[in-house]
Amino acid sequence: MKLLIFAHTPPPHHGQSYMVKLMLDGFGGDCRNGAKGGANGFGIECHHVNARFSRTLEDVGEFHGWKMILVLFYCLQAIWYRYRYQVKTFYYVPAPGKAVALYRDWLVMLLCRPFFEKIILHWHAAGLAKWLETSVQIRSRALTYRLFKPVALSIVLSNYNLADAKKLLSRQIRVVSNGIPDPCPNFAETILPRRRDRFLVRKQLAAGATPVDYSSSHTGDDPHVVRVLYLAHCTREKGLFAAMEGIAAANRDLVASKSPLRMKLFVAGNFVTANEQFEFERMIKTPEYANSVEYLGFISDAKKEQALRDADLFCFPTQYLGENQPVNLIEAMAFGLPVVTTQWRSLPEMFPPDYPGLVRGQSAQEIADALFVLTTQKTGEQLRENFLRHFTLERHLASLAEAIRSTE
């Protein structure tokens, strides 16, 4: 099967572009670059239009005149591939609920759709249907429905996401969860012993007992410090400031109860706006945050892996408009990290039933309470198993390929 993939790969790096890269690589790469379609057993021959409309994270969702020129260029490229390589199926990632991104989608559908027999939409963002009903004029909503008239297939990441596909009357809808390569296949030998030992020491300290194994090589020299990792774009919507306020509230509670435990937040990621970076830098100079928050900057590869290995908990209290099934939560699960996140959109579906780390919003006290519960009740092994059952790359690619081939 031949597939025209109209979507960008990093940079800029975010969950959607990363998942497109994993799909493209997993299916054998771009055939125009010498890849042999179908050689990997999935039976899909990819032709890639790297439709990169944003140069940096700051550009994402913003209007620039040069983006209009890029839309035309990429659409002409797609139409050329349609006839040059006889590709009849068009794969596209629809926009989240943002006006500029929606206008881009209008142009792409208007220019490209007439030339392709089948359209496949892959919904990496959630909430477009609700946004169309509540935040745009009737004319814009009607035009969106007209341009996205029933497509051959909508691939969604979760049951919450079904509303977006149903609103556009997709002929077929498949639920396919995201998946990533296992970043720590040796988890049981190299990571779990440290997780367990530090957990046991924290539990003893929280109960007021003297830890038996405080000097264990697995615990390090700071088992009384709960290392909490925030790994995402550094924005208010994604929960950066809520995570900081939650750490501060947790430390106030620990001091008040005379507990020897303390929490420290390690922040990793790029800032999207100068105002939020200025606010963050101002806050970490104050006494409340100076010793409890450390900024690691943007990290990747070995530094990112080390940060995930060193952490005790993961905190991501997001309320981002298009949040759906973020890769950072899947990575945290893979590393066996207990996670505090929000009951926002698709996120609860990612976790086992009655998982105690889900908070309703960005309340500092609720985040603090959840952090403390996980500190003394969860080692993260359950989430590691959850990753292996639901979010591996092998499972993701097999389900994705089956869904795509179902349109033949």
Summary of the structure (lengths in Angstrom):
residues: 408
radius of gyration: 22.7
end to end distance: 7.7
largest distance: 73.1
contacts: 1367
relative contact order: 0.12
helix: 46%
strand: 15%
